[in-house]
Amino acid sequence: MNKIPAKDVTEETKDLEGHNKYGCTIPERPFYPLRFILERLIRLGKMPPDQQKVLEELSKQGVIVYALRFQSLFDLLYIKTRLFQMGLPHPEFVFDMRPYRLRPFVDAWSLRIAHLTHYLKHSALPNPYEDGHYKKLIEEGKTGALFLLTTETQSRRAIAFGEDPLQHLIEIQSSTEKPIYIVPCAVVYSRHPGRESFNDKSSWFTQKNPGILRKTFSFLRGYRHAVIEIGDPVNLKDVLTELSPISSERRTQIFQLRRNLLDSVNSIYKSILGPALKSKLELKEIILNNPKLQTYMRRKAKSTGRKIWDIYREADKYLEEIAADYSYSLIKIMERALRWAWNTIFDGIEIDEEGLRKVKKAAQRHTLVYIPCHKSHIDYLILSYVLFQANLSPPFIAAGKNLSFWPLGPIFRRGGAFFIRRTFRGQRFYAEVFSLYVKTMVHLGHNIEFFIEGGRSRTGKLILPKLGLLSILIQAVEEGYCSDLVFVPTAICYDRIPEEESYVHEITGGSKQAENIKQLFGLRRFLKRKYGRVYVRFAKPISLAQYLERNKLNLKKMRPRERHEVYRDFAFRIINSINNVSVVTPHALVSSSLLTTSRSGISLITLKLTMRTMLEYLSFINVKFSRTFNNYDSMLEETLTDLEKSKVIERIREPEDSEEDILISIEEKKRHILEYYKNNIIHFFLPLSFVSASIIAQKTFRPKLEHILEDYRFLKKLFKHEFAYDNDIPDEKNIENACDFLLRQNWIVNLGSEGEFELKHEGLRACEIFASIIQNYLEGYWICLRGLRFLEKKEKYQDREFVKKILAEGRKALKLGFIERPESISKIMYENALKLFEEEDYLGKSVEREGKEKTEPKEFFVKGPRYDEISAMLRKVGRFLRRDG
């Protein structure tokens, strides 16, 4: 290792008297035209709080040197000024640059003249490398900056004279104890991803490495969204331990270090800006000229006798229907509008910062596919807004064609939405075009967002996954459109949602109102009230390539059925990941507790005890709670007040009543609203609910483990279309965990003889609470089984007609007292139950064609091969309801 000369760096020549000899230091407050105006604009620049903490910690431990991509005086000025304003370590000197223009006019020219004089005398400018000036600054703890890509002249000089900043810093590190941290740093003035240019040279100079005028103009246009971000710091002490003693190998290692730093900076730009955009016209040309699609169109033309031009125009028409038309200008407008809207209707957005950091890491290296749960139309906007605020490139969003109506359709399209039809059945050509559009988008590196549930959940729990779009994305990797896709399961949870009333209308048998312009005029009433808080949480990103490799899956060698199983398994992993990171909200917990009673009211003291019981279990399984739980009493009061304002509940109290005397009346027609929010967290309770239901159904204070396992598997199979189970966890393990909780609470005692427990009286009350969580599902399926008897009077029923009959049966059963819970009357629950009973052969399906030409197929429910076993099934379900049939 070459030693730096121990030359006296304080030595000054006469012609540089009174000046910084080297000119590489930066004034604390740089001087430049319009400084006071620019400083105010620069103050609006953002830096993630977690990265600010990183810089604060690094500055306590050692010396920071920022690594910027290109040599840019404007970037240096911006970073210097903004970090100084934020009280963070800011560049005090710079390698390989003499920033004259950042000094006062007289000082700058005096320094220039002094340097010129020095050059005329010594044929060289003062050299901070040779004289050890950089070393002195580092030893004094000064923060520095360097540029990873410099001019050709500087590159040649670095090779010839060894004046390379990284090599020099490594040499300094070898002789100093204090660690030197190289921090990759990126500054973005405009979030516009840019349009891809056919002229590479033009693109290089105008986009990747713009000059000071273009950069200044870019800053003035987008200063409100200017961003500073840093990558992972490199500790040069760690680099030293791996450095080769052989000079040629050492140069290669330093070159690789530079490449790694440059990759880190580039990856930051990638995550913030995304890939350059192609015009809609160019994108269409790429897709329409795809060899696979061309072959398909020629075959279609030949088989149908149509002209190839007609087929081509049909494909073009499909692309017009599908394709997004991204506009950054609209994104900026929407960002302001949405900020106002969220502040108007919500009390804030709670973001999972740790999960977001993992997403940002993944975004720097991979193309991402965001998969949020779908509870509201607001989901489309919330996630993009959160990502934009977090300095991440907003994804292109797969939206239902029902949202393409004017004027929202064009707005969504320019905001990055591309539209998908509800079904591809009988539309193979459309499916081919849509599939190729999606594959082309990921090939170009664009992030995608889609809802794996297909549509909004009307029940509050996740809908079982639809595999169509997921299979297209998996095929994109298989067919080489991209090497990998990283999926980001995302939970978007709400205290309240605007659509709750319309969901109740649909669940209880009402027809869905189609999205149209009339609904826009109803938005005003939604803006007149608050809906609480929104919670956005990210699960650990899932690499498709790693998933396939870990499970030794070769899709190319699989049959269609085997492929389908892979798609299904991957989809359920995503759904379970969303469930696992969902947050417990105050409304969800209060609603769950209120619905433990089938009566029309509950005392406040009982409600609190029930909530505490549920909280103990949720804490036991380590779920995440919203921050409002930090002030528990305030949270409960605010939630009850909100439900009371919405006329979901009513608190009945007299002025002289104590807390024990307060009653909470539950409006029967509003129980479905409480059910919606209960279902937001029902997946957390399922194992314990199944175990508790079994313990109660055994009608003994000495329940047996073998019966619990038998009942658990029965209930799990019964509700297979209601809930997404994590099949990586065996049933025995879930039962063990549930029993472990009951044992820890001393609600059951393990007798140690053949898996037998003793149920205590306190445990009976607790089991009743947890079993009540699935009570309405048991009642719903029991009603549906009774409804199958309609087929004894009539040979067949069309789907909708049959569901209406069962809904009527449910309402009658509720009035007669056969069932206790109004929320068990659910169109969606009955549809899921009928699907199960068809699979179990209690029901069958027949298809008949109607219409003048008998071309319109209609499906009818008929008796299945096991129809005669319905009574036995009724008894099995009724056992958990304490009924015989």
N, C-alpha and C positions, 0 to 999 in steps of 0.2 A: 504494500500500500504506500503510495507516494505521500510524503509529508508536506504539509503546507508551509511555505517559508515563514520563518519567524521574523518577518520584516516589521519595522516600526510603522504601524498603520497611521500613527498620529502625525507622521512627517508630512509637512505641506511644502510645496514649492512656492516660491514667491509669487508666481503669476496666478496662483489659486488661493492666495491669502484671503481669508474671510468667506470662502465658499466651501460647500461640500466637495471634496476633491473628486469624487466619482460620479456624482449626480444620479445615483440609483435610489436614494431615499425619497420617500413621499411625504410631503408636508402633512401635518395632522389634519388641517383643513385645507385641502387643495384649492388653489386659486384658478378660476376659469370664468369665462364670460357668463353672465346670467346665473351666477352661482346660487344666489338666494332663491331664485325661482326653481332651479333644478333640484336643489336640496329638498324643497317642499314636495316636489313630484317624486323624488327618490324615496322619500319617507313612506310612501304608500306601498313600496315593495314588500313582499312577504317572504318569510322563511319558516319552515315547519318548526314548531316549538321543540320537538324531540331532537332535531338537529342542532338547535341553539344550545341545548343542554350538553350535547356531545362536544361542541366547541368549547364550552365553559370548562368541562372536565379535562379536555386535552390541554388547555392553556395552563391548568394547575399542575399538570404532570410534566410538560415539556414545551418545546417550541413548535409552532405551526407554520408550515409553508403551504400556501394554497397552490394547487396545480390547475391552471386554466387551459382550455383547449388551444385557442389561437392567440397570437400576439395582438392585443387590442387595448389601446389606451382607454377607450370608453368603458370596456368591461372592468378594467382595473379601477377606474375612477368610481364606477357604480358600486363595486364590491367594497372598496375602501370606505366610501361615504355611508352606505347602508349599514355595514357592520359596525362602523363607528357610532352611528345613530342608535343602534340597538345595544350598545355597550358590550359588544363581542370583540374578540381578537380580530384586528383588521390589518391589512398589509401596511407595513412601515417602510419596506424596501422591496425592490423587484430585481430579479435577475435579467440580464441582457436587455435592459431598456434604461434610457435616461429621460424620464418624463419631464422635460423642460416646461411643457405647456401647463403643468399643474402648479407651477411656481408663479409668484407675482412677476409682472412683465419685466421690471428692471432687474430682478434677481435672475430671471431666466436668461436674459440677454447677457448679463455679466458672466454667468456660468458658461454660456456658449462661447463667448469671446475668450474666456480663460482656457476652455478646452481647446479652442482653435490655436491659441498661443502655445499651449503644451504640445499640441500635435506638431506645430512648426518647429519646435525646439527638439522634440524627442522622436518625431516620426511615428508617434503612437499616442493614443488617449490613455489616461490613467486606467490601470487594469485591476479591478477589485478581486479578481481570481488570484493573480500573482502576489498582490500585496497583502492578501489575507483579510481584506475588508469584509467580505461576506462572512468569514469565520468570526470576526469580531462582533458583527451584528447578531449572529446566531448565539454566541456566548453571552451576549447582553440580554438575550431573551426576546429579541425583536421578531415580530411576525413578518414573514416574507411571502412572496408570490413568484411563480415561474410559469412559463408557457411551454406546453408540451409540443406544439408545432410552431416552428419559427421559420424565418426566411432561409432561402437556399444559402446565402452568404454566411449566416450564422451557423448553419449546419456544417458547412465546410470548415469554418473556423474551429468549431467544437471538435471535429475529427482531427484537424491538424495540430491544435495546441492543447487539447484535453480540457477545453473550457466548456464543459457540459454541466448544467446546474445539478442534475441528479448525481452524477459522478462526484461532483464537488461536495455535495451535501453528505454523501456516503463517507467521503474522506474526513469531513468535519466530524461526523458521528463517531468515527473510529477513535477520535482523540478527545471526546467529551462524554461525560456521564449522562447529562440530561438528554432524554430521547427527543429525536426530531420526527415530527409527524407530517407526512405529505398527505394533504387533504384534497382529493379531486373535487373540483368546484365548477358548477355550471350556472350561468345567469341567462334567463329567458325574458325578453322584453315583450314579445307578442306570442300568444298561445296559438296563433294560426299555424296549422301544420304545413302550409305551403302547398303549391301546386307542382306536380312533377313536370320537369322541363325536358324537352327532347334534346336540348343543347346542354351537354354535361358541363362545359366550361362556364356557360352562363349560370347554370345552377350552382356551381362551386362558388363563384364569386358573389353572387347575389343572395344566396340562401345560406350556405354553410359557413362562409367566411366573409360576411359583408364588410364594406369599408365603414369609416367613422360616420360619414354622412347618412348612409342607409341605416346604420345602427342607431344613430340619433333620431332619425325619422321614425324608425320602428319603436323606439322607446317612447317618443311623444305620442304615438298612436295608442300604445298599449300599456302605459305606465301603471295603470290601476291594477293590471294583472301581472306585473313584473314579478319574477320569482328568482330567488337564490336557493339552490339545493346543493348538498354535498354528498359524496359517496363514502365508502368505507375507508377510514384513514389507514395509511401504511406506516408502520413504525420502522424506522430505518435500523433500529437495533436488531429487529428480527431479520431484516435484509442482510445485515452484516454477518450473522451466523451462518447464512447459506451461501455467502459470496465465495467464489472460487479464487484461489491465489494466482491462477494462471490468467495473465492479462487479457488474452483473446476471449477466454470463456467469461471473464468478468465483464467485458464489453457487451457480450451477448446477453448476459443476465441483466445488465443495466438497460439495454435496449428492450428486453422483455418487460422490465419494470415500467418503462415508459409506455409500452403498448398496453399493459394492464391498466395503467392510470388513464390512458386515453380511452380505452374500452369502458372504464367506469364512468368517465364524463359523458361519452356518447350514449351510454345506456340511460343516464339521467335525462338527456335530451329526448331519447326515444320514449321514455315513460311519460314525459310531459306533453310532447307534441304529437307522438304517434308518427306513422309513416306519411310521406307526402301523398297528397290526394291526386287521384286521376279524375279528369272530368267525367261526368256521367256518360257523355257520348263515347269517350275513349274506352270506358269500362264496358259499355255495351258492345263495342267492336271486338274487344278481347273475348267476350263470352260468345258472341255470335260466330266468331271464327275459330272457336275451339274445335279441334278435330273430332272429338267424341260427339259433340252436338251436331256438327256438320254431317257426320255419318248417320246419326239418328234422323235428321231432317231429310236426307236423301231417301232413306228407307221409308219414311212416312209418306213422302211424296209419291214414291213408287207404289206403295200398298194402297193409297187412297185415290191415286189418279190425279192429284192436285199438282199445280205447278210449284216448283221449288221456291219461286219468289213469294207465293202465297204463304208457304210454310215459314219462310224467313220472316215475313211481316207478322205472322202470328207470334213467333218467338219474340220479336221486337216489341209487340204489344204487351206480352207478358212481362218483359223487363221494365217497360214503362209503368206497369202496375206495381211491380215489386220494388224497384231500385230506390235507394235513398239519394238525396241531392244535397249533400252536406254544405252548410253555409256557416262559417265562423262568425260572420257579422250577426246572424240570427242567434247563435249560441251566446254571444255577449249580451244581446237584448234579453234573451230568455233568462240568463243568469241574474240580471237585475230584477226582472219581473218575478222570478221564483223566490228570490231573497225577500222581496216585499210580501209575496203570498205566504211563505212559510212563517214569517214574523206575524202575519195577520191571523192565521188559523192555527198555528202551533205555538207551544210554549218553549220550543227549542228542539234541536236534533242532537241526540246523544250518539257519538260515534266511537266505535271500538278502535282505539288508537293502536293497540298492539297488533290487532288483526290487519289494520290498514298498513302498518309498516311491512308486514309480510307480503301484502299485495303489491306494494311499491317495489319491493325487491324482485318479485316475480315479473312485474311489468317491465323491468329494465332488461330482462333477458328473453322473455317469451311473449308470444301472442296469447292474450287472455280471453277466456269465455266466462263472463259473469252470469251466474244463475241465481237470481233472487227468488224468494217466495213471492207469491202474487196474491195480495189481499185487497189491493185497491188500484184504481187507475192512476193514483198518485205515484205508485211504484215506478212507473216509466220515467218520472221526472226526478224523484228523490235521489235515486242512485247516481244518475248522471250529474246532478247538482253536487252531491257529496264528493264524487270523484274529481270534478272540475275544481272544487274548492281545495282539494288535497293535492292539486298540481298533477293530476293524472289525466291522460287523454280520454275524453268521454267515448264510450263504445258506440258502435252501430247497433241499434235495437230492433229485434224482431217483434213487430206489432201486428195485432190482428187486423185483417182487412176491414173489419167493422169500424175501425178508427180512421179510415182513409177519406171520410166524408169532408166536404168543404165547410168551413175554412181550416179545420184542425188538421186534415190530412196533409196539405201542402206545408203547414208549419212543422208538423212532426217529421215530415220527409226531409226538410232542410235542417232539422235538428238531429238528423242521423238515424231516423226510423226507416226500416224497410218492411214491406207488408207481406203477410203470409195468409193464405186462405185457411179456413177452418179445417178443411179436409182435402186430401189429394185423391180421394177415391174416384176412379173413372177419369182422371185428368193426368195421364202419364206424361204427356208433352209438357204441361205446366210444371209437373214435378221435376222433370229433367232440367228445365230452365232454372227453376228456383234452386235446385241442388247445386247447379254449376255456379250460380250467383254467389251462394254462401261459400263454396270452396274457393272461388276466385278472391273473395274478400279476405279470407284467412291467408291465402297465398300471398297477398299484398301486405300482410302484416297488420291488418285492422283488427282491433278488439271487437268482440261480439257480446251482446247481451240478449238472453232469451229466457222465457219463463217455462220451465220444464213441466209445470202443472198444466200447461195449455191455456187455461183461463183463470179468472179470479176465483179464489176460494170463497164460496158463499157460507161455509160453515165455520171458518176460523182456523181449521187445521189444514195441513198440507194435503192437496189432492195427490193421489198416486201418479207417478211420472208418466208423461207421454214420450214416446221414444223417437218420433219422426225427425225432428231437427237435430237431436243428439246423435242419431245414427248417421246423418249427413256429415256432421263434424268429425265423427270418428272415421268415416270413410275418407275424409279429406286428408287425414294423417296417413291412413293406409295407402292411399293412391299417390302420395308424395307431394301434395299441394303445400304441405308444411311438415317439418320434422317432428313437431310436438305441439300440443295445445295444453295450456294450463287452465283448469276449471276452478272458478272461485265461487263456491256456494256462499250465498249471502242471505242473512235474515233481516228483513225489514219489518219491524214490529211497531204497532201504534197503541197509544192509550185508547183512542177512539178513531173510527174511520167515518168519512162522510156517507158511505154507501150502506150503513147498517140497516136502515129502514127498508131500502129496496131489496136487500138480501133476505130479510125476514119475509117480505112479500113473496119472493120467489120460493123460499123453502117451504112455506105453508101452502103452496099450490098456485100462486099467482104467476102470470106469464112475465117473462123477461122483457123489459123495455129496450128496444133497439137504440143504439147510440145514434144521435142525429143532432142537427143544429139547434133544435128546440131545447135540448138539454143544456146548451150553453147559457141560455137565458135564466136557467135555474141556479147558476153558479153563485149568484148574488146571495142567496140565502145561506149557502155554505160558508161564505166569507163573513157572515154576521156572528159566528160563534167560534169558540176555541175547541180544539180536539186533543188537547194535552200535548204530550211529547211524542217524538218519533225516535226509534232506536235502530241504528244500523250496525250490524255485526258481521264480521267476515270469518268464515271457517278457514282452516289451513288449505291453501291452494293445492289442487290435485293434478299432478302431471299425468297425462294420458299415456305417454311413452313409458314412464316408470310403472304405472299400473299394469300395462301389458307385459312389461319385462318381469315384474315381480311375480305375476301369476302365470308366466310362461305361456302367453297366449299369442298364437299366430293366426290372425284373422284371415289371411289369404288361404289358409288350408281348411277353414271351417265351413261347415254346411250352414244353410240359412237358419236353421233352428238353433244351432250352436252360437251363431253370431247374435241372434236375438237374445239368448241368455246372457251373453257378455254385455250387450247394450243395457239389458234390464238390471244386471248386477251393478253396473257402473252408475246407472240412473238412481238406484236405491241408495248407493253410497253418497251421492250428492244430496238426496232428500234427507238422509239421516244426518249428514253434516250440517244442513240448514237447521234441522230440529235441535241438534246438540248445542248450537251457538245462539239459539233464540233466547231472548231475555224475558224474565218474569216481570211483568208490569203490574202496577197497583190494581188496575182494572181487571186484569186476568185473575189475580189472586182473590180479590174481593168477590168477583163474579163466581168463581169456583166455590167459594165458601158459602155464598148466598144460596147456591143451587144444591147444597147438600141436603136441604129440606125440600120435601114435596109440598109442604104446606104453603099458604099464602103469606107467611110472615116468619120472622125469626127475631129473637131478642138480640140486642146489641152485645150483651155479654157473651151469648152463645156464639155469635159471629166472631168475636175476638178470639175465643178459645179455639174455634175451628181454624181460623187463620193461623194461629200459633202452631197448631198441630201440623198443618200443611207446610208451614215455614220450616219446621224442624226436619221434615223429610226432604224438602228441596235443598236445605243447607247440607244435609247428609250426603246427597248425591252431587254436591258442588255445582249447582247451576248458577247462572249469572242473574243478578237482580239489577233493576234500574237504580240509578243513584238516589231516587226519591225515597228508597227504603232506609236511607241513612237517618232520616227523621221519621220514624215509624208512625207516631201518633198524628203528626201533621199530614203524612201521606194518606192515612185512613180517613181522616176528616175531609180532606180535599176530594178524595174519590167518592165518598158517600154524598158529599154536596153536589158533585158533578152529576151523579146518577139521579139525585133528587131533582135537580134542575131539568133533567131530560125526562122526568116523570116515569123513570124505570122503577124507582122505589119511593117510599114515603116514610119518613121518620115520625112515629106517633109518640108524642110525649106531652105531659102536662108540665106547667111551670115548676111545680114542686117535685117532679119526678127525679130520682137519682138515676145514675147510668144503668143500674140493674133493671130499672123499670121501663127503659126506652125500648120500643119495638120497631122493627123495620118491616114494613108491608111491601110485598113484591107484586107489582102489577102483572097479572097473569099473561096478558097479551105481550108483555115486554120480556118475558123469560127467554125468548129466543135471542134477544140482544145479549143478555147475560151469557147464554149458551155459546154465542159466537166468541166472546172473550175468554170464556172457560176453555174452549177448544184451542186457543192460542198456546196453552201450556199443558194440555191433556196428555201429550206424549211423555212428559216427565213422570206422570203418575201411573201409567199403564201397568208396569210389572207389579207394583204394590196394590193397585186396584184389582187386578186379576187374582192375586193371592188373597186379598181381603174378602173378595166376593166368594172365593172358594171356602174360606174359613167359616163365613157366615152360613153358606149353603150346606155345610156339613152338619149343622144343627146340634153341635156338641161343643163342650168346652175343652175337648181333647181332639183337635183336628190332626189328621195324619198327613205326612209329607207326600206319600204316594197319591193320595186323593187330590192334594194341591197341584201336583204335577199333571195329573189327568185333567183336572178342570182348567188349568192354565193353558194347556194345549188345545182344549176344546174352545175356549174363549178366543184364543189367538187365531184359530182357524175361522171361527164364526165372524170375526171382525177383520178379515184379511183385506177387504175392500174399503175399510174405514181408515186404517192406520198403517203407516210404514214402519215395519219392524227392522231392527238391526240384526240381521241373521249371522253376523260375526260373533254375537254373544249368545251362547247356548241358553235354552230355556232354564236348565238347571242352575246356571249362574245367576240369571235374573231372579229366580225364586230364592236362591241363597242370599242375594243382596237384600231383597225385600224382607226376608225373615230375620236377617242380621239387624236391620233397622228396628223391627218390632221387638227383638230380643234386647237391644241396647236401651230401648225405651221402657223395658220391663213390662211390656204389654202381653208378651207370651213368655213361657218358660220351656226350655228344651228338657223333656223328660228323659231323653237319651235312650229310649227303648223303641227301636224300629221306626225312627223318624216321627215320634209323637210329641206334640206340644200341649201345654196347658194354656188356655186362653183366660186371661184375667178380665175382670169386669171393666177396668179402664181400657183394656185392649179391645173389648167388644165395641165400645163407643168409637175408638179410633178406627177399627176396621169398618164400622158402619159409615164413617166419614169417607174413607177412601173407596169403599165399594160403591157409594152413592155417585161417584164421578162417572161411572159407566152405566148407571141405572137407566137413564133415558135410552141408551143404545139397546139394552136388553129389552126394554118395553117396546121400542120401535121394531126390533126383529120379531118379537113375540106377536105383535099386531100384524106384521107382514105375513108371518106363518099362518095366522088365522085367516088372513085375506086370501090365501091360496085356495081356501075352500069355495071361493066364488066359482072356481072352475067345475064344481060339481053341478052347478045350476046352468052354467053357460059353457059351451065347449071351448071357446077361445076368446081372448081379449087382446086388442091392440095395446101396444106398450103404454101410451099415455092414458088410455081409458082405464087400464088396469091400475095404474098408479093413483088415478083419481078415486077409484073405488076403495083402495086401501086407505087413502087419506080420509075419506068419509068414514070408513070403519074406525080409524084412529080417533076421530072427533067423537064418534058415538061411544067408544070405549072409555074415553076420558069423562064424558058426562055421566056414564053409568058407574064410574069408579073402578073399572077393570084395570086401568092404568092411572098413575098418579101425576105424571109429569107432562105438561103441555109441550115441552121441547122434544118429546119423543115423536111428535107428529111432524115429520120432515119428509118432504118429497125426495130430497137427495139421499137420505138414509134408506128410504124404501127402494129407491133405484139400485143402491148398492146391495141391499139385501136380496133383491130379485136376481141380480147378477150372480150372487153366491149360490142361491137356490137352483139356478139354472145349471151352474157348474156341478152341483151336487146331485143333479138329475131329479130333483123334486119338481122341476119345471122343464118344459121343452119349448122349442121355438119352431114355428112353421112359417114359411114364406109363401105368400100368394100375390099374384099379379092382378092389378085392377086397372080401370080405365078402359076406354073404347078399344084400344089395341092390346090390352093386357100387358102393358110394358112397364107399369109403375109397381115396383115390388113393395109389399108391406109385410111387416113382421108381426106375428101374433104369439102370445103366450098360450101354451097348451099344457096338459098334464105330462109330466116326465115319467121315466121308468120307475122312479122311487116315490111317486106321488102318494102311495099308500102308507109311507113311513112318516108322513107329516106329523101325525099325532105323537109319535115317539119323540120327534124333534121338538115339538111344542113342550113336552114334559121336561126335556133336557134344559131348554131355555127357561121355562117356568120355574124350575128348581131354584134358579138364582133370584127369582122374584117371589119365591115362596108361594108358587102356584103349581097346581098339578097339570094344567093344560088349558 
